[in-house]
């Protein structure tokens, strides 16, 4: 056969595939049979980017398939309208590839088998997510029932547990698949430290945040899981910003809902820090005074509206961070104007001018103790509520392609 010529269909080769399926041989054997039928090297990947099976002539060929080198074809595997995975294929010996009819039959068989095999796992994941949400919403009141339901899912909480919240934001436009990868990576990192850990989306409609429930008697497991999850995300999701918050240990499983609020508060606080991506609740300082408001943030919202919301709106309107950023820096510098100017690399008169604008807009004077305290508390309320501080067009996430307005979601109600 000459290079570039399409492989003639050999429908007898389908027998090996159907026998592997009928005999329950598993996806690796099915993919190996498919590779022989198509006379090609194959890699099967599920919808969360996990490699399920490989049939390649050599390790080099496998690497070429995984990095989608020249000559590799990507084929979506669908069942009805749902994408269940993808097949990466490279024909051997420079051939154009298998017969289209044969390819369609083989990919349909593989897609159906992926759907069948992964069905129970998806059901288990749905049950795990429902359990996590029920625990954090305090819907399971009985301690023994909570522990028993956890054991059914492989997590032992009788000696206590902790909660990790991991959040990701793309810095530039990207495909939608990253959300499923975020969940898979967080779960993989957590289970490498705590095998029974459960990871679930924070809510049904928001895939940019994952909650991890960890069996944890002394805090060590939670600490290591938080660090490992962050490393896993940084290594495998390039071009993203992360915020990871970790709770204290809830030694009574009935207190895990409180741990969930602690982890969320820590994630909200660290999201406002350009130098850090991981924060433990124990390290949030005076933010801990605001924890009781996490479940019912109406009072925090009112205080935010009465203090810094108007200067946030001002900065948003003019696509700058002058007022909020200067105020934050001033408070970090213990109210020292000269130190503030030095850190911002600007003149102290500019700093004083901005504070005059703050006074005009809010009615609060940073020169008075009461004014500083109210503005400081307003900034803390902003972070605890999960409201993004304006950063201006130069540092706006996703602004590399042009100026965009920064979103300000309220995450405290989760």
C-alpha positions as CSV (number, residue, x, y, z in Angstrom):
1,X,0.0,0.0,0.0
2,X,1.4,3.4,-0.9
3,X,1.7,6.2,1.6
4,X,-1.4,8.4,1.8
5,X,-3.7,5.6,0.7
6,X,-6.8,4.9,2.8
7,X,-6.8,1.6,4.6
8,X,-9.4,-0.7,3.1
9,X,-12.0,-1.7,5.7
10,X,-11.7,-5.2,7.2
11,X,-14.9,-5.6,9.0
12,X,-13.7,-9.0,10.4
13,X,-11.4,-7.0,12.6
14,X,-14.5,-5.8,14.4
15,X,-14.9,-9.3,15.9
16,X,-12.0,-8.7,18.3
17,X,-13.6,-5.4,19.5
18,X,-17.0,-6.9,20.0
19,X,-15.6,-9.9,21.8
20,X,-13.6,-7.7,24.1
21,X,-16.8,-5.7,24.9
22,X,-18.9,-8.8,25.3
23,X,-16.3,-10.4,27.5
24,X,-15.9,-7.4,29.8
25,X,-12.2,-7.2,29.0
26,X,-12.0,-3.5,29.8
27,X,-11.2,-0.3,27.9
28,X,-7.4,-1.0,27.5
29,X,-8.1,-4.3,25.6
30,X,-10.9,-2.7,23.6
31,X,-8.6,0.1,22.5
32,X,-5.8,-2.4,21.6
33,X,-8.3,-4.3,19.5
34,X,-9.5,-1.0,17.9
35,X,-5.9,-0.1,17.1
36,X,-5.5,-3.4,15.2
37,X,-8.7,-2.9,13.4
38,X,-7.8,0.6,12.3
39,X,-4.1,-0.1,11.8
40,X,-3.3,3.0,13.8
41,X,-2.0,4.1,17.2
42,X,-4.6,5.3,19.6
43,X,-5.1,7.1,22.9
44,X,-8.4,7.2,24.7
45,X,-9.1,10.2,26.9
46,X,-12.2,10.9,29.0
47,X,-14.0,14.3,29.2
48,X,-12.0,15.3,32.2
49,X,-8.7,14.8,30.3
50,X,-7.8,11.6,32.1
51,X,-6.1,9.0,29.9
52,X,-8.1,5.8,30.0
53,X,-6.2,3.6,27.5
54,X,-3.2,3.6,25.1
55,X,-2.4,1.5,22.1
56,X,0.8,2.8,20.6
57,X,3.8,1.1,18.9
58,X,6.3,2.7,21.2
59,X,6.7,5.2,24.1
60,X,7.7,7.8,21.6
61,X,4.5,7.2,19.6
62,X,2.5,7.5,22.9
63,X,4.1,10.9,23.7
64,X,3.4,12.1,20.2
65,X,-0.3,11.2,20.6
66,X,-0.5,12.9,24.0
67,X,1.0,16.1,22.8
68,X,-1.0,16.0,19.5
69,X,2.1,16.0,17.3
70,X,1.9,16.2,13.5
71,X,-0.3,13.6,11.9
72,X,-2.4,13.1,15.1
73,X,-6.2,13.3,14.6
74,X,-8.5,14.2,17.4
75,X,-12.0,12.6,17.3
76,X,-14.7,13.5,19.7
77,X,-16.6,10.6,21.2
78,X,-20.3,11.3,21.6
79,X,-23.3,9.4,22.9
80,X,-26.4,11.3,21.7
81,X,-25.5,14.9,22.2
82,X,-23.1,14.4,25.1
83,X,-19.3,14.3,24.7
84,X,-17.9,11.4,26.7
85,X,-14.3,11.7,25.7
86,X,-11.9,11.8,22.7
87,X,-9.8,9.4,20.7
88,X,-6.5,10.5,19.4
89,X,-5.4,8.6,16.3
90,X,-2.3,8.5,14.1
91,X,-2.2,6.2,11.1
92,X,0.8,4.0,10.7
93,X,3.4,4.1,7.9
94,X,2.2,7.5,6.5
95,X,-1.1,6.3,5.5
96,X,-4.0,8.7,5.2
97,X,-6.0,6.8,7.8
98,X,-8.7,4.2,8.2
99,X,-11.8,3.9,6.1
100,X,-14.4,6.4,7.3
101,X,-17.1,3.8,7.8
102,X,-14.8,1.6,9.8
103,X,-13.7,4.6,11.9
104,X,-17.3,5.6,12.6
105,X,-18.2,2.1,13.7
106,X,-15.2,1.7,16.0
107,X,-15.6,5.2,17.6
108,X,-19.3,4.6,18.2
109,X,-18.5,1.3,19.9
110,X,-15.8,2.9,22.1
111,X,-18.0,5.8,23.0
112,X,-20.8,3.6,24.1
113,X,-18.4,1.5,26.2
114,X,-16.9,4.6,27.8
115,X,-20.4,5.8,28.7
116,X,-21.3,2.4,30.2
117,X,-18.1,2.0,32.2
118,X,-18.1,5.5,33.5
119,X,-21.8,5.6,34.4
120,X,-21.5,4.2,37.9
121,X,-18.5,6.4,38.6
122,X,-20.5,9.5,37.6
123,X,-23.4,8.3,39.8
124,X,-20.9,8.0,42.7
125,X,-19.5,11.5,42.0
126,X,-23.0,12.9,42.0
127,X,-23.7,11.1,45.4
128,X,-20.4,12.5,46.8
129,X,-21.2,16.0,45.6
130,X,-24.6,15.8,47.1
131,X,-23.1,14.6,50.4
132,X,-20.6,17.5,50.5
133,X,-23.3,20.1,49.8
134,X,-25.5,18.6,52.5
135,X,-22.7,18.6,55.1
136,X,-21.8,22.2,54.4
137,X,-25.4,23.4,54.4
138,X,-25.9,21.5,57.7
139,X,-28.7,19.5,56.2
140,X,-27.5,16.3,58.1
141,X,-28.2,17.0,61.7
142,X,-27.4,13.7,63.2
143,X,-23.7,13.1,63.8
144,X,-23.9,9.3,63.5
145,X,-25.9,9.6,60.3
146,X,-23.3,12.0,58.9
147,X,-20.4,9.7,59.8
148,X,-22.2,6.6,58.3
149,X,-23.0,8.3,55.1
150,X,-19.4,9.5,54.8
151,X,-18.2,5.9,55.2
152,X,-20.4,4.7,52.4
153,X,-18.5,7.1,50.2
154,X,-15.1,6.1,51.5
155,X,-14.4,9.0,53.9
156,X,-14.0,8.5,57.7
157,X,-15.1,11.7,59.5
158,X,-15.6,10.3,63.0
159,X,-12.4,11.9,64.3
160,X,-13.1,15.2,62.4
161,X,-12.3,16.8,59.1
162,X,-11.3,20.0,57.4
163,X,-12.4,21.8,54.2
164,X,-10.4,23.2,51.3
165,X,-11.9,25.7,48.8
166,X,-10.0,26.0,45.5
167,X,-10.9,28.6,42.9
168,X,-9.4,29.3,39.5
169,X,-9.7,32.3,37.1
170,X,-8.4,32.3,33.5
171,X,-6.2,35.3,32.8
172,X,-7.1,35.1,29.1
173,X,-10.0,33.5,27.2
174,X,-9.9,29.8,27.2
175,X,-12.1,26.8,26.4
176,X,-14.9,25.5,28.8
177,X,-13.2,22.2,29.5
178,X,-10.9,23.7,32.1
179,X,-13.7,23.6,34.7
180,X,-13.9,19.8,34.6
181,X,-10.1,19.7,34.7
182,X,-10.1,21.9,37.8
183,X,-12.3,19.4,39.6
184,X,-10.3,16.4,38.4
185,X,-6.9,18.0,39.4
186,X,-8.2,19.1,42.8
187,X,-9.5,15.6,43.5
188,X,-6.3,14.0,42.3
189,X,-4.1,16.3,44.5
190,X,-6.3,15.8,47.5
191,X,-6.5,12.0,47.2
192,X,-2.7,11.7,46.8
193,X,-2.5,12.9,50.4
194,X,-5.9,11.7,51.8
195,X,-7.2,8.8,49.8
196,X,-10.8,9.2,51.0
197,X,-11.0,12.9,50.2
198,X,-14.1,14.1,48.3
199,X,-14.0,16.9,45.8
200,X,-17.2,18.6,44.4
201,X,-18.1,21.7,42.5
202,X,-19.0,24.5,45.0
203,X,-22.4,24.8,43.4
204,X,-24.3,23.4,40.4
205,X,-23.9,26.5,38.2
206,X,-20.3,27.6,39.0
207,X,-17.5,25.4,37.9
208,X,-14.7,27.9,38.8
209,X,-14.7,26.8,42.5
210,X,-14.2,23.4,44.1
211,X,-14.8,22.2,47.6
212,X,-12.7,19.4,49.1
213,X,-13.8,17.5,52.2
214,X,-10.8,15.8,54.0
215,X,-10.8,13.4,57.0
216,X,-8.5,15.2,59.3
217,X,-7.9,14.6,63.0
218,X,-5.1,17.1,63.8
219,X,-4.9,19.5,60.9
220,X,-1.9,17.9,59.2
221,X,-3.9,16.3,56.4
222,X,-5.8,19.5,55.6
223,X,-2.5,21.5,55.5
224,X,-0.8,19.0,53.1
225,X,-3.9,18.7,50.9
226,X,-4.2,22.5,50.5
227,X,-0.6,22.8,49.5
228,X,-0.8,19.8,47.2
229,X,-4.0,20.9,45.5
230,X,-2.4,24.3,44.7
231,X,0.8,22.7,43.3
232,X,-1.4,20.4,41.1
233,X,-3.3,23.3,39.8
234,X,-0.3,25.4,39.1
235,X,1.5,22.6,37.3
236,X,-1.5,21.6,35.1
237,X,-3.5,24.8,34.5
238,X,-1.2,27.4,33.0
239,X,-2.5,30.9,32.5
240,X,-4.8,30.8,35.5
241,X,-4.8,32.7,38.9
242,X,-5.7,30.6,41.9
243,X,-7.1,31.2,45.4
244,X,-7.1,28.3,47.9
245,X,-8.5,28.6,51.4
246,X,-8.2,26.1,54.2
247,X,-10.3,25.7,57.3
248,X,-9.4,24.7,60.8
249,X,-10.1,21.1,61.9
250,X,-13.7,20.5,62.8
251,X,-13.2,17.7,65.4
252,X,-16.9,17.3,65.7
253,X,-18.2,16.3,62.2
254,X,-21.3,18.3,63.0
255,X,-19.2,21.4,62.8
256,X,-18.0,20.9,59.2
257,X,-20.5,23.5,58.0
258,X,-18.5,26.0,60.0
259,X,-15.3,24.7,58.5
260,X,-16.8,25.3,55.0
261,X,-17.4,29.0,55.9
262,X,-13.8,29.2,57.2
263,X,-12.3,27.9,54.0
264,X,-14.5,30.1,51.9
265,X,-13.6,33.2,54.0
266,X,-9.9,32.3,53.6
267,X,-10.2,31.9,49.8
268,X,-12.0,35.2,49.5
269,X,-9.3,37.0,51.5
270,X,-6.4,35.5,49.7
271,X,-8.0,36.3,46.3
272,X,-7.3,39.9,47.0
273,X,-3.6,39.3,47.6
274,X,-1.4,39.5,44.5
275,X,1.5,37.7,46.2
276,X,-0.2,34.7,47.7
277,X,-2.6,31.9,46.5
278,X,-3.0,29.8,49.6
279,X,-4.3,31.0,53.0
280,X,-5.4,29.1,56.1
281,X,-8.3,30.4,58.2
282,X,-5.9,30.7,61.2
283,X,-3.9,33.2,59.2
284,X,-6.8,35.6,58.4
285,X,-6.3,37.7,61.5
286,X,-9.1,40.1,62.2
287,X,-11.1,38.8,59.3
288,X,-12.1,36.0,61.7
289,X,-14.4,38.5,63.5
290,X,-16.6,38.5,60.3
291,X,-17.0,34.7,60.1
292,X,-20.5,34.8,61.8
293,X,-21.7,36.8,58.9
294,X,-20.7,34.3,56.2
295,X,-24.0,32.4,56.4
296,X,-26.1,35.6,56.4
297,X,-24.0,38.4,54.8
298,X,-26.7,41.0,54.7
299,X,-25.1,43.1,57.5
300,X,-21.7,42.9,55.8
301,X,-23.3,44.0,52.5
302,X,-24.9,46.9,54.2
303,X,-21.7,48.1,55.7
304,X,-19.8,47.7,52.5
305,X,-22.5,49.7,50.7
306,X,-22.2,52.5,53.3
307,X,-18.4,52.7,53.1
308,X,-16.2,51.6,50.2
309,X,-18.7,50.5,47.6
310,X,-18.8,54.1,46.2
311,X,-15.0,54.3,45.7
312,X,-15.0,50.8,44.2
313,X,-17.6,52.1,41.7
314,X,-15.5,55.2,41.1
315,X,-12.4,53.1,40.2
316,X,-14.5,50.8,38.0
317,X,-15.9,53.8,36.1
318,X,-12.5,55.2,35.4
319,X,-10.8,51.8,34.9
320,X,-8.3,52.4,37.7
321,X,-7.4,51.2,41.1
322,X,-6.2,54.6,42.4
323,X,-8.6,55.0,45.3
324,X,-9.1,51.5,46.6
325,X,-5.4,50.5,46.0
326,X,-4.1,53.7,47.7
327,X,-6.4,53.1,50.7
328,X,-5.4,49.5,51.0
329,X,-1.7,50.4,50.9
330,X,-2.2,53.2,53.4
331,X,-3.8,50.9,55.9
332,X,-1.0,48.3,55.3
333,X,1.5,51.0,56.0
334,X,-0.1,51.8,59.4
335,X,-1.4,55.1,58.2
336,X,1.9,56.5,57.1
337,X,1.5,58.7,54.0
338,X,5.2,58.8,53.1
339,X,5.5,55.0,53.3
340,X,2.4,54.7,51.2
341,X,3.8,57.1,48.5
342,X,7.0,55.2,48.5
343,X,5.3,51.8,48.0
344,X,3.1,53.2,45.3
345,X,6.0,55.0,43.7
346,X,4.1,58.3,43.6
347,X,4.3,61.7,45.4
348,X,2.8,62.1,48.8
349,X,0.7,65.0,47.5
350,X,-0.9,62.6,45.1
351,X,-1.7,60.3,47.9
352,X,-3.3,63.1,49.9
353,X,-5.3,64.2,46.8
354,X,-6.7,60.7,46.5
355,X,-7.7,60.7,50.2
356,X,-9.5,63.9,49.6
357,X,-11.4,62.2,46.8
358,X,-12.2,59.3,49.2
359,X,-13.6,61.8,51.7
360,X,-15.7,63.6,49.1
361,X,-17.2,60.3,47.8
362,X,-17.7,58.5,51.1
363,X,-17.9,61.2,53.7
364,X,-15.1,59.4,55.7
365,X,-11.8,61.0,56.5
366,X,-8.7,58.7,56.7
367,X,-7.2,61.4,59.0
368,X,-9.7,60.4,61.8
369,X,-9.6,57.2,63.8
370,X,-13.3,56.5,63.1
371,X,-12.9,57.2,59.4
372,X,-9.9,54.8,59.1
373,X,-11.6,52.1,61.1
374,X,-14.8,52.3,59.1
375,X,-12.9,52.2,55.7
376,X,-10.7,49.4,56.9
377,X,-13.8,47.4,58.0
378,X,-15.5,48.2,54.7
379,X,-12.5,46.7,52.8
380,X,-12.6,43.6,54.9
381,X,-16.3,43.2,54.2
382,X,-15.5,43.5,50.5
383,X,-13.1,40.6,50.7
384,X,-15.2,38.4,52.9
385,X,-18.1,39.0,50.5
386,X,-15.9,37.8,47.6
387,X,-16.2,41.1,45.8
388,X,-13.2,41.7,43.5
389,X,-11.3,44.9,44.1
390,X,-10.7,47.0,40.9
391,X,-7.2,46.5,39.5
392,X,-7.4,48.7,36.4
393,X,-7.0,47.6,32.8
394,X,-3.3,46.7,33.0
395,X,-3.8,43.9,35.6
396,X,-7.4,42.9,34.9
397,X,-7.7,39.2,34.4
398,X,-8.5,38.5,30.9
399,X,-7.5,42.0,29.7
400,X,-4.5,40.9,27.6
401,X,-6.7,41.1,24.5
402,X,-8.2,44.5,25.4
403,X,-9.9,46.4,28.2
404,X,-12.6,44.5,29.9
405,X,-14.7,45.4,33.0
406,X,-13.9,43.4,36.1
407,X,-16.7,41.2,37.4
408,X,-17.6,41.5,41.0
409,X,-19.4,38.3,42.0
410,X,-20.8,37.8,45.5
411,X,-19.5,34.4,46.7
412,X,-20.5,34.7,50.4
413,X,-23.9,33.2,49.9
414,X,-22.6,29.8,48.9
